[in-house]
Amino acid sequence: MLENKTILITGGTGSFGRKFAAYLLNKEKPKKVIIYSRDEYKQFVMAQEEPFASRTEQIRFFIGDVRDAARLDRAMEGVDYCVHAAALKQVPACEYNPSEAIRTNVNGAENVINAVLNRGVKRVVALSTDKAVNPVNLYGATKMVSDKLFIAANSYAGGKDVNFSIVRYGNVAGSRGSIIPFFKELIDRGEKELPVTDYRMTRFWISLEEGVALVMHALANAKGGETFISKIPSFYVKDLAEAMSPGIGTREVGIRPGEKLDEVMVTAEDAPYTYEYDRHYIIYPQIYFKGDVEIVPGGKPVPEGFVYSSATNTEWMDTEALKKRLPEALQGH
């Protein structure tokens, strides 16, 4: 699908961006992969790694910030597909720096949309988060607005061959700033106890590879305005602590400001627009941009009042299952 195409990844030096860029170079034979990010050191480090170091004819590093509309417009020239992964994501940082979060996550999203429309990009997939669903913190609120912007962008396409869609998942297992590397650092330091915010706390488990697969699915199948959500297992955070260091003690420290007890991907309000497929859900847009919404064959409407939550999920990982999947999440740590 992406053979001989040019793909731009905003926030391309992050955990997802690196994995997705490597996948493209190894599997898809693109003409060019453009890494758009603001940290030149991260770009330098990434450029030394495989497969990037040996594929310099296909990889390009473009220093820029999604806040900079003119720079984004320049970077989008000749781009076929865009995957928008750039964001300020740390909940406490966004709480203490709300204006900065808005400039990156909201204004930056709008800049991406305008550059895409100006430069004739064909397909756009924006990465969302469970925190955008019924948001209780500023990060989630900015990502909710970002999602709305990307969905509404389809109404500005006119007769252009372009569509915008969203993929939604929670914290990727092992990604920077997530709980697995945090626990690992404490274990490596010799700590005898791991802090668990609440023993009832649940989370979804998704690997970087599964995140890449979901983005590829969206690029191939989106018609415009859909939100794609993978079917993935849940786990208790306290079980993760036991899996990472059997027999280690834990202490309950209380939920932090802006933190949820469980992750929710589909709300009861989304249910009337949601279809279930073998390996994922699709929330179709409530506002149709090109006539009647086109439902992908093979799905079925979810029941009235359906909620896809890590607390009520039908698929779970216990401590033993977590042990088996930890190596993939710990790669590079």
GICORSUL-V916647 format. One record per residue. PSI is psi in whole degrees, -180 to 180 (999 if undefined). OMEGA is omega as a letter, one per 20 degrees, with the letter a starting at -180 (NA if undefined). NEAR is the number of other C-alpha atoms within 12 Angstrom. Layout:
[[PSI/OMEGA/NEAR] [PSI/OMEGA/NEAR]]
This chain:
[[-38/a/21] [11/r/27] [130/r/19] [23/r/20] [158/r/25] [125/a/34] [130/r/45] [133/r/50] [113/r/48] [145/a/47] [35/a/44] [-10/r/41] [1/r/39] [178/a/32] [-48/r/33] [-47/a/38] [-43/r/39] [-45/a/39] [-42/a/36] [-42/r/39] [-42/r/48] [-41/r/35] [-46/a/27] [-46/a/37] [-35/a/33] [-26/a/21] [-24/a/19] [-8/r/22] [52/a/23] [159/r/28] [-43/a/26] [142/r/31] [122/a/45] [122/r/46] [113/a/47] [114/a/42] [170/a/37] [-7/a/27] [106/a/22] [-29/r/20] [-44/r/14] [-37/r/24] [-42/r/29] [-46/a/20] [-45/a/17] [-39/a/30] [-19/r/29] [-11/a/16] [157/r/20] [147/j/19] [8/a/24] [-38/a/32] [-32/a/20] [5/a/16] [42/a/23] [-20/r/20] [-16/a/18] [-15/a/30] [136/r/36] [139/r/30] [122/a/35] [108/r/31] [127/r/27] [164/a/30] [141/r/34] [-15/r/41] [-20/a/33] [97/a/25] [-41/a/25] [-40/r/20] [-41/r/24] [-43/r/38] [-41/r/31] [-43/a/25] [-29/a/37] [-6/a/40] [125/r/24] [6/a/25] [137/r/35] [-46/a/35] [145/r/45] [134/r/52] [119/a/47] [104/a/46] [-5/a/44] [134/r/42] [156/r/41] [121/a/37] [-17/a/38] [120/a/25] [-51/a/31] [-39/a/20] [-40/r/21] [-35/r/27] [-40/a/25] [-17/a/18] [61/a/18] [-39/a/24] [-37/r/18] [-41/r/23] [-42/r/34] [-42/a/31] [-39/a/28] [-52/a/36] [-29/a/44] [-59/r/33] [-37/r/29] [-40/r/39] [-43/r/47] [-38/r/34] [-40/r/34] [-47/a/48] [-47/a/45] [-41/r/32] [-40/r/32] [-47/a/42] [-37/a/35] [-34/a/25] [3/r/27] [28/r/26] [144/a/33] [-39/a/38] [141/r/43] [131/r/49] [125/r/51] [136/r/51] [127/r/45] [-164/a/46] [155/r/40] [-26/a/40] [-14/r/37] [-11/a/36] [121/a/37] [61/a/29] [141/r/24] [2/r/23] [168/a/29] [-39/r/34] [-50/r/41] [-39/a/38] [-42/r/30] [-36/r/39] [-30/r/44] [-45/r/31] [-43/r/31] [-46/r/41] [-46/a/39] [-39/r/32] [-45/a/30] [-36/r/45] [-46/a/38] [-23/a/28] [-25/r/38] [-26/a/38] [-15/r/25] [0/a/24] [-27/a/29] [-130/r/14] [8/a/14] [148/r/20] [80/a/22] [142/r/35] [155/a/40] [132/r/49] [174/a/47] [144/r/50] [140/a/44] [129/r/44] [169/a/43] [-156/r/42] [130/r/35] [133/a/35] [121/r/38] [-3/a/30] [159/a/31] [134/r/27] [-2/a/23] [178/a/26] [-30/a/30] [-52/r/39] [-29/r/27] [-49/r/25] [-41/a/33] [-41/r/32] [-43/r/20] [-42/r/21] [-43/a/25] [-27/r/16] [-7/r/12] [16/r/14] [143/a/18] [-13/r/19] [148/r/25] [136/a/36] [125/r/28] [124/a/28] [-40/r/25] [131/a/24] [-15/r/24] [-7/a/20] [133/r/28] [154/r/33] [158/r/42] [153/r/40] [120/r/41] [134/r/36] [165/r/32] [-40/r/32] [-41/r/27] [-36/r/31] [-41/r/39] [-44/a/33] [-38/r/26] [-41/r/38] [-43/r/43] [-40/r/34] [-42/r/28] [-43/r/38] [-36/a/33] [-28/a/23] [-14/a/28] [142/r/35] [-18/r/35] [116/r/44] [-4/a/42] [154/r/45] [119/a/44] [134/a/46] [123/a/41] [149/r/37] [116/a/32] [159/a/33] [160/r/33] [164/r/34] [159/r/38] [137/r/33] [-36/r/37] [-33/r/35] [-34/r/33] [-43/r/42] [-44/r/38] [-39/a/31] [-36/a/30] [-30/r/36] [86/a/29] [131/r/20] [-5/a/17] [149/r/22] [158/r/21] [156/r/27] [139/a/18] [121/a/19] [-5/r/14] [146/a/17] [134/r/17] [160/r/19] [132/r/18] [5/a/24] [145/r/27] [154/r/30] [-37/a/26] [163/r/31] [138/r/38] [130/a/33] [-33/r/43] [126/r/42] [167/r/26] [-31/r/21] [-28/r/20] [-22/a/29] [-41/a/26] [-16/a/23] [9/a/32] [136/r/35] [144/r/33] [134/r/30] [178/a/21] [-43/a/15] [3/a/19] [171/r/34] [155/r/39] [124/r/45] [115/a/42] [153/a/34] [143/r/37] [-27/r/22] [125/a/20] [130/a/21] [-25/a/26] [58/a/22] [-152/a/13] [144/r/13] [142/a/19] [109/a/22] [127/r/26] [130/a/26] [154/r/13] [-3/a/14] [169/r/20] [145/r/20] [142/r/23] [160/a/25] [156/r/19] [134/r/15] [8/a/16] [138/r/24] [130/r/27] [100/a/41] [149/r/35] [-19/a/35] [-30/a/25] [13/r/22] [152/r/26] [-10/a/16] [126/a/19] [153/r/24] [125/r/29] [-172/a/23] [-42/a/24] [-41/r/19] [-38/r/22] [-40/r/33] [-39/a/23] [-30/a/16] [-9/a/25] [-39/a/30] [-39/r/20] [-34/a/22] [-24/a/31] [-3/r/27] [129/r/19] [-3/r/14] [999/NA/21]]
